[in-house]
Amino acid sequence: MQELKEDPGPLQLETLLAEIVKLERVKAIGLPAALFEGVSEKVVAGWRARAMKMYPSDFEAAAAPVRLTLLVALCQVRQAELIDGLVELLIQLVHKISVRAEKKVEGELNAEFRRVQGKNGI
């Protein structure tokens, strides 16, 4: 439960991989996509918010229909959030790699420029 509730950590490959594991675990539950069809998004978001604030002992104390509804709402909304977060992490990682590669190429070009003999004569 706690892992599902956690936000992603710092921008690293390990963070991306951990988020993928979380998403796979939520998908393994096998919830149908149209589970809350006909239910207002605000209501589902309220159930998700309530589930995020609850401790495991609170779930145990809740009646079975309430417990299951809150858990399913949490899992379904978190699944969408995890997918969005993975896309954002991937974009940020690609940008970070691109910036590093650009700096490395510029550094190598500057080093080559410094080594050219007779450059002052040109």
KAJO-V192609 format. One record per residue. N is the residue number from 1. PHI is phi in degrees with one decimal (999 if undefined). NEAR is the number of other ideal C-beta (glycine too) atoms within 10 Angstrom. D_LAST is the distance of its C-alpha to the last C-alpha in whole Angstrom. Layout:
n->N phi->PHI near->NEAR d_last->D_LAST
n->N phi->PHI near->NEAR d_last->D_LAST
This chain:
n->1 phi->999 near->13 d_last->67
n->2 phi->-63.1 near->7 d_last->65
n->3 phi->-62.3 near->9 d_last->62
n->4 phi->-65.3 near->16 d_last->62
n->5 phi->-78.0 near->12 d_last->63
n->6 phi->-70.1 near->11 d_last->59
n->7 phi->-83.7 near->7 d_last->56
n->8 phi->-64.5 near->16 d_last->53
n->9 phi->-86.7 near->12 d_last->51
n->10 phi->-66.5 near->6 d_last->47
n->11 phi->-70.2 near->13 d_last->45
n->12 phi->-149.3 near->13 d_last->45
n->13 phi->-62.3 near->10 d_last->45
n->14 phi->-61.5 near->9 d_last->49
n->15 phi->-63.5 near->17 d_last->50
n->16 phi->-60.5 near->17 d_last->49
n->17 phi->-65.8 near->11 d_last->51
n->18 phi->-65.1 near->15 d_last->54
n->19 phi->-67.6 near->21 d_last->54
n->20 phi->-64.3 near->13 d_last->54
n->21 phi->-62.4 near->10 d_last->57
n->22 phi->-59.6 near->19 d_last->59
n->23 phi->-63.0 near->17 d_last->59
n->24 phi->-63.1 near->10 d_last->60
n->25 phi->-66.0 near->14 d_last->63
n->26 phi->-68.4 near->20 d_last->64
n->27 phi->-65.9 near->13 d_last->64
n->28 phi->-65.2 near->8 d_last->66
n->29 phi->-65.0 near->11 d_last->69
n->30 phi->79.4 near->6 d_last->69
n->31 phi->-72.4 near->15 d_last->69
n->32 phi->-69.1 near->8 d_last->70
n->33 phi->-65.0 near->8 d_last->67
n->34 phi->-96.3 near->7 d_last->70
n->35 phi->-61.1 near->12 d_last->72
n->36 phi->-104.4 near->18 d_last->72
n->37 phi->-62.8 near->7 d_last->72
n->38 phi->90.2 near->5 d_last->74
n->39 phi->-103.4 near->11 d_last->74
n->40 phi->-58.4 near->9 d_last->72
n->41 phi->-61.7 near->9 d_last->68
n->42 phi->-65.0 near->8 d_last->69
n->43 phi->-66.4 near->11 d_last->72
n->44 phi->-63.4 near->18 d_last->70
n->45 phi->-63.3 near->12 d_last->67
n->46 phi->-65.9 near->13 d_last->70
n->47 phi->-63.3 near->21 d_last->72
n->48 phi->-62.8 near->19 d_last->68
n->49 phi->-61.8 near->13 d_last->68
n->50 phi->-64.6 near->16 d_last->71
n->51 phi->-66.2 near->24 d_last->70
n->52 phi->-65.1 near->15 d_last->67
n->53 phi->-85.5 near->9 d_last->69
n->54 phi->-83.4 near->18 d_last->72
n->55 phi->-90.6 near->10 d_last->72
n->56 phi->-54.1 near->9 d_last->74
n->57 phi->-65.9 near->8 d_last->77
n->58 phi->-66.0 near->13 d_last->77
n->59 phi->-65.8 near->16 d_last->77
n->60 phi->-63.6 near->9 d_last->80
n->61 phi->-76.5 near->11 d_last->82
n->62 phi->-74.1 near->17 d_last->81
n->63 phi->-64.6 near->8 d_last->83
n->64 phi->-54.5 near->7 d_last->82
n->65 phi->-62.5 near->8 d_last->81
n->66 phi->-67.2 near->13 d_last->79
n->67 phi->-58.1 near->16 d_last->78
n->68 phi->-66.3 near->12 d_last->77
n->69 phi->-61.4 near->17 d_last->76
n->70 phi->-66.1 near->21 d_last->73
n->71 phi->-64.4 near->18 d_last->72
n->72 phi->-66.8 near->18 d_last->71
n->73 phi->-61.9 near->24 d_last->70
n->74 phi->-60.4 near->23 d_last->67
n->75 phi->-65.2 near->18 d_last->66
n->76 phi->-68.4 near->20 d_last->66
n->77 phi->-69.5 near->19 d_last->64
n->78 phi->-63.8 near->19 d_last->62
n->79 phi->-61.1 near->19 d_last->61
n->80 phi->-64.5 near->10 d_last->59
n->81 phi->-64.8 near->14 d_last->57
n->82 phi->-64.9 near->20 d_last->56
n->83 phi->-63.4 near->14 d_last->55
n->84 phi->-61.2 near->10 d_last->53
n->85 phi->-64.7 near->18 d_last->52
n->86 phi->-64.8 near->17 d_last->50
n->87 phi->-61.8 near->10 d_last->48
n->88 phi->-63.8 near->13 d_last->47
n->89 phi->-61.3 near->20 d_last->46
n->90 phi->-64.3 near->12 d_last->45
n->91 phi->-61.0 near->10 d_last->42
n->92 phi->-65.3 near->13 d_last->41
n->93 phi->-66.0 near->15 d_last->41
n->94 phi->-62.9 near->10 d_last->38
n->95 phi->-63.5 near->11 d_last->37
n->96 phi->-62.3 near->12 d_last->36
n->97 phi->-64.4 near->11 d_last->35
n->98 phi->-61.8 near->10 d_last->32
n->99 phi->-64.5 near->10 d_last->31
n->100 phi->-62.9 near->10 d_last->31
n->101 phi->-64.5 near->10 d_last->29
n->102 phi->-63.5 near->10 d_last->27
n->103 phi->-63.5 near->10 d_last->26
n->104 phi->-65.4 near->10 d_last->26
n->105 phi->-64.9 near->10 d_last->23
n->106 phi->-62.5 near->10 d_last->21
n->107 phi->-63.6 near->10 d_last->21
n->108 phi->-65.8 near->10 d_last->20
n->109 phi->-65.7 near->10 d_last->17
n->110 phi->-64.1 near->10 d_last->16
n->111 phi->-64.5 near->9 d_last->17
n->112 phi->-64.6 near->9 d_last->15
n->113 phi->-62.4 near->9 d_last->12
n->114 phi->-67.4 near->8 d_last->13
n->115 phi->-84.1 near->8 d_last->14
n->116 phi->-66.6 near->9 d_last->10
n->117 phi->-77.5 near->6 d_last->10
n->118 phi->74.9 near->6 d_last->7
n->119 phi->-64.5 near->9 d_last->5
n->120 phi->-69.3 near->6 d_last->5
n->121 phi->-71.7 near->5 d_last->4
n->122 phi->-74.7 near->5 d_last->0
